């Protein structure tokens, strides 16, 4: 939302910030490289890994394997 001026002040911006900021703050320990933060990318990769793990677990439980 930082690419759009005033996006944080909109109702949608407030809702998205309230939902996303607590999760993204978990990855603030990753230092920016040349002023670019890679924390959102890492957060997305972690979410993808969690999703894949849950799908595998569900397949293992209900279908006896993959």
PDB file of N, CA, C, O and CB in Angstrom:
ATOM      1  N   UNK A   1       0.819  -1.193   0.000  1.00  0.00           N
ATOM      2  CA  UNK A   1       0.000   0.000   0.000  1.00  0.00           C
ATOM      3  C   UNK A   1       0.864   1.258   0.000  1.00  0.00           C
ATOM      4  O   UNK A   1       0.364   2.360  -0.222  1.00  0.00           O
ATOM      5  CB  UNK A   1      -0.933  -0.003   1.201  1.00  0.00           C
ATOM      6  N   UNK A   2       2.147   1.092   0.247  1.00  0.00           N
ATOM      7  CA  UNK A   2       3.011   2.263   0.273  1.00  0.00           C
ATOM      8  C   UNK A   2       3.196   2.859  -1.120  1.00  0.00           C
ATOM      9  O   UNK A   2       3.664   3.991  -1.243  1.00  0.00           O
ATOM     10  CB  UNK A   2       4.362   1.901   0.867  1.00  0.00           C
ATOM     11  N   UNK A   3       2.843   2.129  -2.159  1.00  0.00           N
ATOM     12  CA  UNK A   3       2.981   2.649  -3.506  1.00  0.00           C
ATOM     13  C   UNK A   3       1.860   3.615  -3.865  1.00  0.00           C
ATOM     14  O   UNK A   3       1.995   4.390  -4.812  1.00  0.00           O
ATOM     15  CB  UNK A   3       3.015   1.514  -4.494  1.00  0.00           C
ATOM     16  N   UNK A   4       0.766   3.581  -3.129  1.00  0.00           N
ATOM     17  CA  UNK A   4      -0.381   4.424  -3.428  1.00  0.00           C
ATOM     18  C   UNK A   4      -0.519   5.491  -2.343  1.00  0.00           C
ATOM     19  O   UNK A   4      -0.742   5.162  -1.178  1.00  0.00           O
ATOM     20  CB  UNK A   4      -1.676   3.576  -3.540  1.00  0.00           C
ATOM     21  N   UNK A   5      -0.390   6.751  -2.710  1.00  0.00           N
ATOM     22  CA  UNK A   5      -0.488   7.819  -1.702  1.00  0.00           C
ATOM     23  C   UNK A   5      -1.861   7.812  -1.025  1.00  0.00           C
ATOM     24  O   UNK A   5      -2.894   7.759  -1.691  1.00  0.00           O
ATOM     25  CB  UNK A   5      -0.229   9.198  -2.350  1.00  0.00           C
ATOM     26  N   UNK A   6      -1.853   7.864   0.288  1.00  0.00           N
ATOM     27  CA  UNK A   6      -3.092   7.944   1.047  1.00  0.00           C
ATOM     28  C   UNK A   6      -3.810   6.620   1.218  1.00  0.00           C
ATOM     29  O   UNK A   6      -4.923   6.602   1.744  1.00  0.00           O
ATOM     30  CB  UNK A   6      -4.002   8.900   0.396  1.00  0.00           C
ATOM     31  N   UNK A   7      -3.221   5.507   0.794  1.00  0.00           N
ATOM     32  CA  UNK A   7      -3.914   4.221   0.876  1.00  0.00           C
ATOM     33  C   UNK A   7      -4.088   3.769   2.322  1.00  0.00           C
ATOM     34  O   UNK A   7      -5.057   3.082   2.645  1.00  0.00           O
ATOM     35  CB  UNK A   7      -3.153   3.159   0.089  1.00  0.00           C
ATOM     36  N   UNK A   8      -3.158   4.152   3.189  1.00  0.00           N
ATOM     37  CA  UNK A   8      -3.267   3.743   4.587  1.00  0.00           C
ATOM     38  C   UNK A   8      -4.415   4.439   5.306  1.00  0.00           C
ATOM     39  O   UNK A   8      -4.912   3.930   6.310  1.00  0.00           O
ATOM     40  CB  UNK A   8      -1.969   4.025   5.310  1.00  0.00           C
ATOM     41  N   UNK A   9      -4.840   5.585   4.810  1.00  0.00           N
ATOM     42  CA  UNK A   9      -5.907   6.334   5.471  1.00  0.00           C
ATOM     43  C   UNK A   9      -7.304   5.899   5.051  1.00  0.00           C
ATOM     44  O   UNK A   9      -8.288   6.363   5.627  1.00  0.00           O
ATOM     45  CB  UNK A   9      -5.743   7.794   5.195  1.00  0.00           C
ATOM     46  N   UNK A  10      -7.411   5.026   4.069  1.00  0.00           N
ATOM     47  CA  UNK A  10      -8.729   4.558   3.651  1.00  0.00           C
ATOM     48  C   UNK A  10      -9.213   3.460   4.597  1.00  0.00           C
ATOM     49  O   UNK A  10      -8.426   2.885   5.349  1.00  0.00           O
ATOM     50  CB  UNK A  10      -8.690   4.042   2.192  1.00  0.00           C
ATOM     51  N   UNK A  11     -10.484   3.182   4.554  1.00  0.00           N
ATOM     52  CA  UNK A  11     -11.053   2.136   5.403  1.00  0.00           C
ATOM     53  C   UNK A  11     -10.446   0.776   5.062  1.00  0.00           C
ATOM     54  O   UNK A  11     -10.112   0.002   5.959  1.00  0.00           O
ATOM     55  CB  UNK A  11     -12.586   2.091   5.250  1.00  0.00           C
ATOM     56  N   UNK A  12     -10.304   0.483   3.771  1.00  0.00           N
ATOM     57  CA  UNK A  12      -9.700  -0.774   3.349  1.00  0.00           C
ATOM     58  C   UNK A  12      -8.249  -0.855   3.826  1.00  0.00           C
ATOM     59  O   UNK A  12      -7.798  -1.910   4.271  1.00  0.00           O
ATOM     60  CB  UNK A  12      -9.771  -0.921   1.817  1.00  0.00           C
ATOM     61  N   UNK A  13      -7.534   0.238   3.733  1.00  0.00           N
ATOM     62  CA  UNK A  13      -6.150   0.264   4.197  1.00  0.00           C
ATOM     63  C   UNK A  13      -6.034   0.010   5.687  1.00  0.00           C
ATOM     64  O   UNK A  13      -5.120  -0.687   6.128  1.00  0.00           O
ATOM     65  CB  UNK A  13      -5.518   1.588   3.862  1.00  0.00           C
ATOM     66  N   UNK A  14      -6.936   0.557   6.455  1.00  0.00           N
ATOM     67  CA  UNK A  14      -6.933   0.333   7.906  1.00  0.00           C
ATOM     68  C   UNK A  14      -7.219  -1.138   8.231  1.00  0.00           C
ATOM     69  O   UNK A  14      -6.583  -1.713   9.115  1.00  0.00           O
ATOM     70  CB  UNK A  14      -7.979   1.243   8.594  1.00  0.00           C
ATOM     71  N   UNK A  15      -8.162  -1.739   7.525  1.00  0.00           N
ATOM     72  CA  UNK A  15      -8.507  -3.140   7.765  1.00  0.00           C
ATOM     73  C   UNK A  15      -7.329  -4.042   7.397  1.00  0.00           C
ATOM     74  O   UNK A  15      -6.968  -4.938   8.160  1.00  0.00           O
ATOM     75  CB  UNK A  15      -9.766  -3.538   6.958  1.00  0.00           C
ATOM     76  N   UNK A  16      -6.731  -3.805   6.223  1.00  0.00           N
ATOM     77  CA  UNK A  16      -5.597  -4.621   5.797  1.00  0.00           C
ATOM     78  C   UNK A  16      -4.414  -4.473   6.754  1.00  0.00           C
ATOM     79  O   UNK A  16      -3.745  -5.458   7.067  1.00  0.00           O
ATOM     80  CB  UNK A  16      -5.175  -4.238   4.378  1.00  0.00           C
ATOM     81  N   UNK A  17      -4.157  -3.274   7.210  1.00  0.00           N
ATOM     82  CA  UNK A  17      -3.051  -3.057   8.144  1.00  0.00           C
ATOM     83  C   UNK A  17      -3.312  -3.776   9.464  1.00  0.00           C
ATOM     84  O   UNK A  17      -2.400  -4.369  10.040  1.00  0.00           O
ATOM     85  CB  UNK A  17      -2.840  -1.553   8.392  1.00  0.00           C
ATOM     86  N   UNK A  18      -4.544  -3.726   9.941  1.00  0.00           N
ATOM     87  CA  UNK A  18      -4.882  -4.389  11.202  1.00  0.00           C
ATOM     88  C   UNK A  18      -4.726  -5.911  11.100  1.00  0.00           C
ATOM     89  O   UNK A  18      -4.370  -6.570  12.077  1.00  0.00           O
ATOM     90  CB  UNK A  18      -6.316  -4.037  11.614  1.00  0.00           C
ATOM     91  N   UNK A  19      -4.992  -6.457   9.924  1.00  0.00           N
ATOM     92  CA  UNK A  19      -4.884  -7.901   9.734  1.00  0.00           C
ATOM     93  C   UNK A  19      -3.439  -8.324   9.444  1.00  0.00           C
ATOM     94  O   UNK A  19      -2.968  -9.320   9.992  1.00  0.00           O
ATOM     95  CB  UNK A  19      -5.802  -8.351   8.594  1.00  0.00           C
ATOM     96  N   UNK A  20      -2.746  -7.589   8.603  1.00  0.00           N
ATOM     97  CA  UNK A  20      -1.431  -8.021   8.106  1.00  0.00           C
ATOM     98  C   UNK A  20      -0.262  -7.625   8.997  1.00  0.00           C
ATOM     99  O   UNK A  20       0.696  -8.390   9.109  1.00  0.00           O
ATOM    100  CB  UNK A  20      -1.206  -7.458   6.744  1.00  0.00           C
ATOM    101  N   UNK A  21      -0.304  -6.474   9.627  1.00  0.00           N
ATOM    102  CA  UNK A  21       0.847  -5.976  10.380  1.00  0.00           C
ATOM    103  C   UNK A  21       1.306  -6.894  11.512  1.00  0.00           C
ATOM    104  O   UNK A  21       2.515  -7.049  11.682  1.00  0.00           O
ATOM    105  CB  UNK A  21       0.522  -4.638  10.943  1.00  0.00           C
ATOM    106  N   UNK A  22       0.426  -7.508  12.293  1.00  0.00           N
ATOM    107  CA  UNK A  22       0.927  -8.414  13.350  1.00  0.00           C
ATOM    108  C   UNK A  22       1.729  -9.580  12.788  1.00  0.00           C
ATOM    109  O   UNK A  22       2.742  -9.964  13.372  1.00  0.00           O
ATOM    110  CB  UNK A  22      -0.237  -8.956  14.170  1.00  0.00           C
ATOM    111  N   UNK A  23       1.301 -10.146  11.675  1.00  0.00           N
ATOM    112  CA  UNK A  23       2.040 -11.254  11.079  1.00  0.00           C
ATOM    113  C   UNK A  23       3.361 -10.773  10.474  1.00  0.00           C
ATOM    114  O   UNK A  23       4.401 -11.403  10.668  1.00  0.00           O
ATOM    115  CB  UNK A  23       1.188 -11.944  10.006  1.00  0.00           C
ATOM    116  N   UNK A  24       3.318  -9.667   9.751  1.00  0.00           N
ATOM    117  CA  UNK A  24       4.534  -9.157   9.126  1.00  0.00           C
ATOM    118  C   UNK A  24       5.567  -8.701  10.154  1.00  0.00           C
ATOM    119  O   UNK A  24       6.767  -8.743   9.886  1.00  0.00           O
ATOM    120  CB  UNK A  24       4.194  -8.009   8.199  1.00  0.00           C
ATOM    121  N   UNK A  25       5.112  -8.270  11.315  1.00  0.00           N
ATOM    122  CA  UNK A  25       6.052  -7.810  12.341  1.00  0.00           C
ATOM    123  C   UNK A  25       6.900  -8.961  12.885  1.00  0.00           C
ATOM    124  O   UNK A  25       7.955  -8.722  13.472  1.00  0.00           O
ATOM    125  CB  UNK A  25       5.294  -7.136  13.487  1.00  0.00           C
ATOM    126  N   UNK A  26       6.454 -10.205  12.699  1.00  0.00           N
ATOM    127  CA  UNK A  26       7.255 -11.353  13.107  1.00  0.00           C
ATOM    128  C   UNK A  26       8.545 -11.461  12.297  1.00  0.00           C
ATOM    129  O   UNK A  26       9.505 -12.086  12.746  1.00  0.00           O
ATOM    130  CB  UNK A  26       6.445 -12.632  12.963  1.00  0.00           C
ATOM    131  N   UNK A  27       8.576 -10.860  11.112  1.00  0.00           N
ATOM    132  CA  UNK A  27       9.716 -10.969  10.216  1.00  0.00           C
ATOM    133  C   UNK A  27      10.525  -9.675  10.132  1.00  0.00           C
ATOM    134  O   UNK A  27      11.285  -9.485   9.183  1.00  0.00           O
ATOM    135  CB  UNK A  27       9.245 -11.365   8.841  1.00  0.00           C
ATOM    136  N   UNK A  28      10.371  -8.800  11.097  1.00  0.00           N
ATOM    137  CA  UNK A  28      11.110  -7.541  11.095  1.00  0.00           C
ATOM    138  C   UNK A  28      12.586  -7.712  11.411  1.00  0.00           C
ATOM    139  O   UNK A  28      13.360  -6.767  11.253  1.00  0.00           O
ATOM    140  CB  UNK A  28      10.501  -6.595  12.079  1.00  0.00           C
ATOM    141  N   UNK A  29      12.994  -8.898  11.855  1.00  0.00           N
ATOM    142  CA  UNK A  29      14.395  -9.124  12.175  1.00  0.00           C
ATOM    143  C   UNK A  29      15.255  -9.225  10.915  1.00  0.00           C
ATOM    144  O   UNK A  29      16.480  -9.148  11.003  1.00  0.00           O
ATOM    145  CB  UNK A  29      14.541 -10.387  13.007  1.00  0.00           C
ATOM    146  N   UNK A  30      14.636  -9.396   9.748  1.00  0.00           N
ATOM    147  CA  UNK A  30      15.375  -9.515   8.494  1.00  0.00           C
ATOM    148  C   UNK A  30      15.774  -8.108   8.043  1.00  0.00           C
ATOM    149  O   UNK A  30      14.906  -7.271   7.797  1.00  0.00           O
ATOM    150  CB  UNK A  30      14.520 -10.245   7.393  1.00  0.00           C
ATOM    151  N   UNK A  31      17.079  -7.842   7.932  1.00  0.00           N
ATOM    152  CA  UNK A  31      17.515  -6.489   7.565  1.00  0.00           C
ATOM    153  C   UNK A  31      17.236  -6.186   6.095  1.00  0.00           C
ATOM    154  O   UNK A  31      17.322  -7.074   5.247  1.00  0.00           O
ATOM    155  CB  UNK A  31      19.008  -6.317   7.853  1.00  0.00           C
ATOM    156  N   UNK A  32      16.904  -4.944   5.798  1.00  0.00           N
ATOM    157  CA  UNK A  32      16.698  -4.560   4.400  1.00  0.00           C
ATOM    158  C   UNK A  32      18.024  -4.589   3.627  1.00  0.00           C
ATOM    159  O   UNK A  32      19.084  -4.327   4.195  1.00  0.00           O
ATOM    160  CB  UNK A  32      16.062  -3.152   4.317  1.00  0.00           C
ATOM    161  N   UNK A  33      17.954  -4.908   2.345  1.00  0.00           N
ATOM    162  CA  UNK A  33      19.120  -4.919   1.471  1.00  0.00           C
ATOM    163  C   UNK A  33      18.960  -3.788   0.469  1.00  0.00           C
ATOM    164  O   UNK A  33      18.013  -3.784  -0.317  1.00  0.00           O
ATOM    165  CB  UNK A  33      19.286  -6.299   0.749  1.00  0.00           C
ATOM    166  N   UNK A  34      19.870  -2.838   0.489  1.00  0.00           N
ATOM    167  CA  UNK A  34      19.814  -1.654  -0.377  1.00  0.00           C
ATOM    168  C   UNK A  34      18.478  -0.931  -0.241  1.00  0.00           C
ATOM    169  O   UNK A  34      17.951  -0.403  -1.220  1.00  0.00           O
ATOM    170  CB  UNK A  34      20.046  -2.051  -1.841  1.00  0.00           C
ATOM    171  N   UNK A  35      17.934  -0.906   0.971  1.00  0.00           N
ATOM    172  CA  UNK A  35      16.689  -0.201   1.242  1.00  0.00           C
ATOM    173  C   UNK A  35      15.434  -0.973   0.899  1.00  0.00           C
ATOM    174  O   UNK A  35      14.331  -0.446   1.041  1.00  0.00           O
ATOM    175  CB  UNK A  35      16.678   1.065   0.506  1.00  0.00           C
ATOM    176  N   UNK A  36      15.574  -2.212   0.451  1.00  0.00           N
ATOM    177  CA  UNK A  36      14.416  -3.028   0.082  1.00  0.00           C
ATOM    178  C   UNK A  36      14.234  -4.112   1.134  1.00  0.00           C
ATOM    179  O   UNK A  36      15.159  -4.871   1.423  1.00  0.00           O
ATOM    180  CB  UNK A  36      14.590  -3.653  -1.340  1.00  0.00           C
ATOM    181  N   UNK A  37      13.050  -4.177   1.695  1.00  0.00           N
ATOM    182  CA  UNK A  37      12.754  -5.176   2.713  1.00  0.00           C
ATOM    183  C   UNK A  37      12.244  -6.452   2.060  1.00  0.00           C
ATOM    184  O   UNK A  37      11.319  -6.430   1.248  1.00  0.00           O
ATOM    185  CB  UNK A  37      11.725  -4.637   3.721  1.00  0.00           C
ATOM    186  N   UNK A  38      12.862  -7.555   2.429  1.00  0.00           N
ATOM    187  CA  UNK A  38      12.435  -8.849   1.916  1.00  0.00           C
ATOM    188  C   UNK A  38      11.568  -9.592   2.924  1.00  0.00           C
ATOM    189  O   UNK A  38      11.221 -10.752   2.699  1.00  0.00           O
ATOM    190  CB  UNK A  38      13.644  -9.692   1.549  1.00  0.00           C
ATOM    191  N   UNK A  39      11.216  -8.951   4.019  1.00  0.00           N
ATOM    192  CA  UNK A  39      10.383  -9.580   5.042  1.00  0.00           C
ATOM    193  C   UNK A  39       9.019 -10.016   4.493  1.00  0.00           C
ATOM    194  O   UNK A  39       8.568 -11.107   4.842  1.00  0.00           O
ATOM    195  CB  UNK A  39      10.186  -8.622   6.209  1.00  0.00           C
ATOM    196  N   UNK A  40       8.343  -9.230   3.659  1.00  0.00           N
ATOM    197  CA  UNK A  40       7.062  -9.707   3.108  1.00  0.00           C
ATOM    198  C   UNK A  40       7.216 -10.959   2.242  1.00  0.00           C
ATOM    199  O   UNK A  40       6.341 -11.824   2.247  1.00  0.00           O
ATOM    200  CB  UNK A  40       6.412  -8.605   2.286  1.00  0.00           C
ATOM    201  N   UNK A  41       8.311 -11.061   1.508  1.00  0.00           N
ATOM    202  CA  UNK A  41       8.549 -12.258   0.695  1.00  0.00           C
ATOM    203  C   UNK A  41       8.742 -13.477   1.578  1.00  0.00           C
ATOM    204  O   UNK A  41       8.199 -14.547   1.305  1.00  0.00           O
ATOM    205  CB  UNK A  41       9.772 -12.064  -0.210  1.00  0.00           C
ATOM    206  N   UNK A  42       9.519 -13.307   2.635  1.00  0.00           N
ATOM    207  CA  UNK A  42       9.748 -14.417   3.561  1.00  0.00           C
ATOM    208  C   UNK A  42       8.427 -14.816   4.217  1.00  0.00           C
ATOM    209  O   UNK A  42       8.158 -16.004   4.395  1.00  0.00           O
ATOM    210  CB  UNK A  42      10.802 -14.031   4.640  1.00  0.00           C
ATOM    211  N   UNK A  43       7.606 -13.835   4.577  1.00  0.00           N
ATOM    212  CA  UNK A  43       6.313 -14.120   5.193  1.00  0.00           C
ATOM    213  C   UNK A  43       5.420 -14.914   4.236  1.00  0.00           C
ATOM    214  O   UNK A  43       4.728 -15.838   4.662  1.00  0.00           O
ATOM    215  CB  UNK A  43       5.618 -12.811   5.611  1.00  0.00           C
ATOM    216  N   UNK A  44       5.432 -14.563   2.957  1.00  0.00           N
ATOM    217  CA  UNK A  44       4.638 -15.311   1.972  1.00  0.00           C
ATOM    218  C   UNK A  44       5.155 -16.735   1.790  1.00  0.00           C
ATOM    219  O   UNK A  44       4.369 -17.673   1.661  1.00  0.00           O
ATOM    220  CB  UNK A  44       4.645 -14.584   0.625  1.00  0.00           C
ATOM    221  N   UNK A  45       6.470 -16.892   1.779  1.00  0.00           N
ATOM    222  CA  UNK A  45       7.048 -18.228   1.637  1.00  0.00           C
ATOM    223  C   UNK A  45       6.683 -19.099   2.838  1.00  0.00           C
ATOM    224  O   UNK A  45       6.367 -20.278   2.680  1.00  0.00           O
ATOM    225  CB  UNK A  45       8.580 -18.141   1.484  1.00  0.00           C
ATOM    226  N   UNK A  46       6.727 -18.519   4.036  1.00  0.00           N
ATOM    227  CA  UNK A  46       6.356 -19.277   5.236  1.00  0.00           C
ATOM    228  C   UNK A  46       4.886 -19.683   5.173  1.00  0.00           C
ATOM    229  O   UNK A  46       4.545 -20.816   5.511  1.00  0.00           O
ATOM    230  CB  UNK A  46       6.628 -18.446   6.514  1.00  0.00           C
ATOM    231  N   UNK A  47       4.013 -18.772   4.744  1.00  0.00           N
ATOM    232  CA  UNK A  47       2.596 -19.126   4.601  1.00  0.00           C
ATOM    233  C   UNK A  47       2.414 -20.263   3.593  1.00  0.00           C
ATOM    234  O   UNK A  47       1.607 -21.165   3.817  1.00  0.00           O
ATOM    235  CB  UNK A  47       1.775 -17.896   4.164  1.00  0.00           C
ATOM    236  N   UNK A  48       3.156 -20.225   2.492  1.00  0.00           N
ATOM    237  CA  UNK A  48       3.069 -21.282   1.488  1.00  0.00           C
ATOM    238  C   UNK A  48       3.524 -22.616   2.062  1.00  0.00           C
ATOM    239  O   UNK A  48       2.900 -23.645   1.805  1.00  0.00           O
ATOM    240  CB  UNK A  48       3.906 -20.924   0.259  1.00  0.00           C
ATOM    241  N   UNK A  49       4.602 -22.610   2.832  1.00  0.00           N
ATOM    242  CA  UNK A  49       5.087 -23.849   3.448  1.00  0.00           C
ATOM    243  C   UNK A  49       4.085 -24.400   4.457  1.00  0.00           C
ATOM    244  O   UNK A  49       3.884 -25.611   4.539  1.00  0.00           O
ATOM    245  CB  UNK A  49       6.436 -23.610   4.132  1.00  0.00           C
ATOM    246  N   UNK A  50       3.465 -23.522   5.216  1.00  0.00           N
ATOM    247  CA  UNK A  50       2.445 -23.960   6.179  1.00  0.00           C
ATOM    248  C   UNK A  50       1.255 -24.568   5.444  1.00  0.00           C
ATOM    249  O   UNK A  50       0.733 -25.605   5.851  1.00  0.00           O
ATOM    250  CB  UNK A  50       1.982 -22.776   7.065  1.00  0.00           C
ATOM    251  N   UNK A  51       0.830 -23.925   4.367  1.00  0.00           N
ATOM    252  CA  UNK A  51      -0.288 -24.445   3.587  1.00  0.00           C
ATOM    253  C   UNK A  51       0.044 -25.817   3.003  1.00  0.00           C
ATOM    254  O   UNK A  51      -0.777 -26.733   3.064  1.00  0.00           O
ATOM    255  CB  UNK A  51      -0.656 -23.468   2.466  1.00  0.00           C
ATOM    256  N   UNK A  52       1.232 -25.960   2.442  1.00  0.00           N
ATOM    257  CA  UNK A  52       1.635 -27.255   1.874  1.00  0.00           C
ATOM    258  C   UNK A  52       1.688 -28.331   2.949  1.00  0.00           C
ATOM    259  O   UNK A  52       1.265 -29.465   2.726  1.00  0.00           O
ATOM    260  CB  UNK A  52       3.002 -27.139   1.181  1.00  0.00           C
ATOM    261  N   UNK A  53       2.207 -27.971   4.107  1.00  0.00           N
ATOM    262  CA  UNK A  53       2.281 -28.930   5.203  1.00  0.00           C
ATOM    263  C   UNK A  53       0.908 -29.358   5.683  1.00  0.00           C
ATOM    264  O   UNK A  53       0.695 -30.532   5.989  1.00  0.00           O
ATOM    265  CB  UNK A  53       3.061 -28.345   6.353  1.00  0.00           C
ATOM    266  N   UNK A  54      -0.027 -28.419   5.753  1.00  0.00           N
ATOM    267  CA  UNK A  54      -1.388 -28.767   6.177  1.00  0.00           C
ATOM    268  C   UNK A  54      -2.074 -29.656   5.161  1.00  0.00           C
ATOM    269  O   UNK A  54      -2.765 -30.602   5.536  1.00  0.00           O
ATOM    270  CB  UNK A  54      -2.215 -27.509   6.402  1.00  0.00           C
ATOM    271  N   UNK A  55      -1.895 -29.368   3.870  1.00  0.00           N
ATOM    272  CA  UNK A  55      -2.487 -30.225   2.839  1.00  0.00           C
ATOM    273  C   UNK A  55      -1.916 -31.625   2.911  1.00  0.00           C
ATOM    274  O   UNK A  55      -2.651 -32.601   2.763  1.00  0.00           O
ATOM    275  CB  UNK A  55      -2.256 -29.637   1.447  1.00  0.00           C
ATOM    276  N   UNK A  56      -0.609 -31.740   3.137  1.00  0.00           N
ATOM    277  CA  UNK A  56       0.011 -33.052   3.259  1.00  0.00           C
ATOM    278  C   UNK A  56      -0.533 -33.791   4.473  1.00  0.00           C
ATOM    279  O   UNK A  56      -0.812 -34.988   4.404  1.00  0.00           O
ATOM    280  CB  UNK A  56       1.535 -32.921   3.355  1.00  0.00           C
ATOM    281  N   UNK A  57      -0.683 -33.075   5.588  1.00  0.00           N
ATOM    282  CA  UNK A  57      -1.191 -33.683   6.816  1.00  0.00           C
ATOM    283  C   UNK A  57      -2.629 -34.170   6.625  1.00  0.00           C
ATOM    284  O   UNK A  57      -2.979 -35.261   7.074  1.00  0.00           O
ATOM    285  CB  UNK A  57      -1.118 -32.680   7.984  1.00  0.00           C
ATOM    286  N   UNK A  58      -3.450 -33.375   5.969  1.00  0.00           N
ATOM    287  CA  UNK A  58      -4.837 -33.769   5.723  1.00  0.00           C
ATOM    288  C   UNK A  58      -4.890 -34.991   4.806  1.00  0.00           C
ATOM    289  O   UNK A  58      -5.672 -35.913   5.035  1.00  0.00           O
ATOM    290  CB  UNK A  58      -5.631 -32.600   5.104  1.00  0.00           C
ATOM    291  N   UNK A  59      -4.055 -34.989   3.768  1.00  0.00           N
ATOM    292  CA  UNK A  59      -4.020 -36.154   2.874  1.00  0.00           C
ATOM    293  C   UNK A  59      -3.551 -37.384   3.609  1.00  0.00           C
ATOM    294  O   UNK A  59      -4.054 -38.480   3.364  1.00  0.00           O
ATOM    295  CB  UNK A  59      -3.114 -35.890   1.675  1.00  0.00           C
ATOM    296  N   UNK A  60      -2.601 -37.228   4.503  1.00  0.00           N
ATOM    297  CA  UNK A  60      -2.088 -38.354   5.280  1.00  0.00           C
ATOM    298  C   UNK A  60      -3.152 -38.908   6.214  1.00  0.00           C
ATOM    299  O   UNK A  60      -3.286 -40.124   6.356  1.00  0.00           O
ATOM    300  CB  UNK A  60      -0.859 -37.934   6.080  1.00  0.00           C
ATOM    301  N   UNK A  61      -3.901 -38.027   6.844  1.00  0.00           N
ATOM    302  CA  UNK A  61      -4.924 -38.454   7.807  1.00  0.00           C
ATOM    303  C   UNK A  61      -6.125 -39.091   7.111  1.00  0.00           C
ATOM    304  O   UNK A  61      -6.577 -40.166   7.503  1.00  0.00           O
ATOM    305  CB  UNK A  61      -5.386 -37.263   8.650  1.00  0.00           C
ATOM    306  N   UNK A  62      -6.642 -38.421   6.072  1.00  0.00           N
ATOM    307  CA  UNK A  62      -7.891 -38.876   5.484  1.00  0.00           C
ATOM    308  C   UNK A  62      -7.718 -39.886   4.350  1.00  0.00           C
ATOM    309  O   UNK A  62      -8.605 -40.705   4.110  1.00  0.00           O
ATOM    310  CB  UNK A  62      -8.648 -37.703   4.981  1.00  0.00           C
ATOM    311  N   UNK A  63      -6.588 -39.834   3.657  1.00  0.00           N
ATOM    312  CA  UNK A  63      -6.427 -40.691   2.489  1.00  0.00           C
ATOM    313  C   UNK A  63      -5.301 -41.704   2.651  1.00  0.00           C
ATOM    314  O   UNK A  63      -5.027 -42.472   1.729  1.00  0.00           O
ATOM    315  CB  UNK A  63      -6.173 -39.848   1.271  1.00  0.00           C
ATOM    316  N   UNK A  64      -4.657 -41.717   3.791  1.00  0.00           N
ATOM    317  CA  UNK A  64      -3.614 -42.698   4.066  1.00  0.00           C
ATOM    318  C   UNK A  64      -2.306 -42.450   3.336  1.00  0.00           C
ATOM    319  O   UNK A  64      -1.478 -43.355   3.233  1.00  0.00           O
ATOM    320  CB  UNK A  64      -4.106 -44.043   3.718  1.00  0.00           C
ATOM    321  N   UNK A  65      -2.112 -41.289   2.848  1.00  0.00           N
ATOM    322  CA  UNK A  65      -0.863 -40.961   2.158  1.00  0.00           C
ATOM    323  C   UNK A  65      -1.113 -40.102   0.943  1.00  0.00           C
ATOM    324  O   UNK A  65      -2.245 -39.730   0.632  1.00  0.00           O
ATOM    325  CB  UNK A  65      -0.131 -42.224   1.751  1.00  0.00           C
ATOM    326  N   UNK A  66      -0.051 -39.806   0.282  1.00  0.00           N
ATOM    327  CA  UNK A  66      -0.157 -38.915  -0.880  1.00  0.00           C
ATOM    328  C   UNK A  66       0.070 -39.669  -2.153  1.00  0.00           C
ATOM    329  O   UNK A  66       0.020 -39.084  -3.235  1.00  0.00           O
ATOM    330  CB  UNK A  66       0.832 -37.769  -0.781  1.00  0.00           C
TER     331      UNK A  66
END
